[in-house]
Amino acid sequence: MRRRKKRFLFSTVCTLIILLAGLAGAALFFQIQGKIGASRKKPDALFLEYVEYLSRADYKAMYGMLDEQSQLNISEEDFITRHKNIYEGIGANGITAEIKQVEEKDGEAAVSYTMSLSSIAGEIIFNNQAEFRKEKKKGYEMVWNDSVIFPELGRTDKVRVITDKAQRGSVFDRNGRLLAGKGTASSVGLVPGKMREDSAGDLETLGKLLGMPADSIKKKLSAKWIKEDSFVPLKTIKKVDELNLNSMEPREDNVKNKEFQDQLLTVPGVLITDTQVRYYPLGESGAHLVGYVQYVTAEDLEKHPNEDYLTDSVIGRSGMEALFEKELKGTNGRTIAIADAGGALKKTLAAKPRTDGRDITLTIDSTLQMEIYEAFKEDKSGTVAMNPYTGEVLALVSTPSYDDNDFILGMSEETWASLNDDERKPMFNRFRQRFAPGSSFKPITGAIGLTTGAIDPNEDYGKEGLSWRKDESWGNYYVTTLHDYSPAILENAFIYSDNIYFAKAALKIGFDDFMSGLDKLGFNQELPFDISVAKSQYSNTERIETEVQLADSGYGQGQMLVNPIHLASLYTMFANEGNVIKPYLQYKPEPAPEVWLPGACSPEIADRIRTALGKVISSRHGTGHGAYRKDMELAGKTGTAEIKASKDDTNGTELGWFAVFTTDPSLETPILLVSMAEDVKDRGGSGYVVRKDKAILDSYIPGGR
């Protein structure tokens, strides 16, 4: 039994040995056959194989095709590094070759070809020749030197990519005034040859002044390119305004900047020179509108591949700089050339000229922009100014604000912290947000009510006093108003800003017609405007839920929230026979209005409401009478919105609104102004905003008062 088992095992082992030997032999046979097959390849087939490896960036396989002498001339590592640096450096892709001629003689061959490839500087096409040498056992192998890459490329030559940086476009206002563009700042740096030998203490002093570690300064000074007379830039700061400094009343910040720079110059080796930067002339008054740029980050480069950003490029972060980034940035020029060991250019392989960024001209009037900012700079406010007949946006202001130039010059941690810790939220862009509109919304309720036929403009809603509720189902909730008058008809309700009238009007219109009317006026929709803004809403849910909410919505309370630009657009219907004009920001030499919402109300309804809004200003009882001018007709509506935690909250705040427009389309400077200011409680409510806007209008529209 044991003998049979031993015989079986022996037989099995022998069989396995024979089988493995057979497999090994077969493998060897096929390997030999493969080598014989490869050795029989013609030079043209071998070259096309080489090009295929090149197109896949398989430089190791390319090296394996070289003859023995070529591999002695250059190591595999150097071969791979040279090819990788060149082809990746020029952004090579789409590599193809067309063989023109093959000559074979005495064991040598020459393959003539035309190669083409795409690069960051455009297409590169050249004629070249590759040589092959035939070995008895190996067949043809490539004879390689640097000229295989490009015909004129020598062993010590380099392929250089020269970048001609595109100039960023500028942003101008309607009158050609610069809003964003080239400016001059001061570059603070060190000249090593002028520093003291023992400069450790000086670097500590300089670091404290500039808000940067001394070690960081040392690192900059240790760069390989630096010589004794080099200027090593450390930080960019605001340039001293010499004209302002020599004026009768120089600005405090300018005086402090001069003192700061004088202190810097006491440190041996410090030099302050002019440098070109992105500049925002309006500063705080235009920061939320114009925005700012910053240097790209690694995340930016990853997010925007193949968009021609360099490591030292800038990118728009907010405002117009971000909105028109593609138009402003331009396209860098590139030249790919062969340079000798001394750096002299031998041959240009491809060149693409730069395309500078496009200039953008806005409809903005920077003088008006600054006047609005000055009027409201101490407030938390948002203002939009439009031409009500063309849709041109003349100003967009949010206060408090910040200086967008600080982002260019390198904002200190202290400044950044102060902006973010400020309770007034200077970085918060209010003209993009939405707020409770209060009584400034009443003309919208009036337009919907007249359109649906729910409101009879001559119906007297009765004398209710200063508070009213529909019935006992409302519990202790009453709608209150500030003025007692008679008769309670539509026109008087506008003049006296009667909350009770518009609460009753909303109930007459009804849930569905009221919400449908608002939907047709762009609520819960994107505003068709260059800048993305918050959608206006009439409820925190999908619909108005209760009678009380509906009544409150009628006079701009409840859960009603409106964006100021949207509200301004809706007011254009009263100046344009019921058509809502689309707002826009890019300047047109011959502006033509574009209707956003045609027939939002009929011409007759628009005329009726416009007339009533005119009396809000002209009547001595009107809530907007503070803006009255004898030389022209103004029409508008005030609004005071209560912001409180609950109906019983007595410590809430108030938002003040004023929407006002000129009614004469032939006026040289027609304007529609919508302003919202927070925290106007105990400061006059909407009357506070009326006084501010009155001053703005008197400055913007010359003539009698």
Secondary structure, DSSP 8 states (H G I E B T S, - for coil): -HHHHHHHHHHHHHHHHHHHHHHHHHHHHHHHHHHHHHHT--HHHHHHHHHHHHHTT-HHHHHTTB-HHHHHHS-HHHHHHHHHHHHHHTT-EEEEEEEEEEEEETTEEEEEEEEEEEETTEEEEEEEEEEEEEETTTEEEEE--GGGTSTT--TT-EEEEEEE------EE-TTS-EEEEEEEEEEEEE-GGGS-SS-HHHHHHHHHHHTS-HHHHHHHHT-TT--TT--EEEEEE----HHHHTSSS--HHHHHHHHHHHHHTTSTTEEEEEEEEEE-TTGGGTHHHH--EEE--HHHHHHSTTS---TT-EEE-SHHHHHTHHHHH-B-EEEEEEE-TTS-EEEEEEEE--B----EEBS--HHHHHHHHHHHTTS-EEEEEE-TTT-BEEEEEEES---THHHHH---HHHHHHHHH-TT-TT--GGGS-B--GGGGHHHHHHHHHHHT---TT------TTEE-SSGGGTT--EE-S---S---HHHHHHTT-HHHHHHHHHHH-HHHHHHHHHHTTTTS---SSS-----BS-SSSS--SHHHHHHHHTT-TT-BB-HHHHHHHHGGGTTTT-EE--B-B--SS----EEETTSS-HHHHHHHHHHHHHHHHSTTSTTGGG--SSS-EEEEEEEEEE-SSTT-SS-EEEEEEEEEE--TTSSS--EEEEEES--TTTTTHHHHHHHHHHHHHHHS-S--
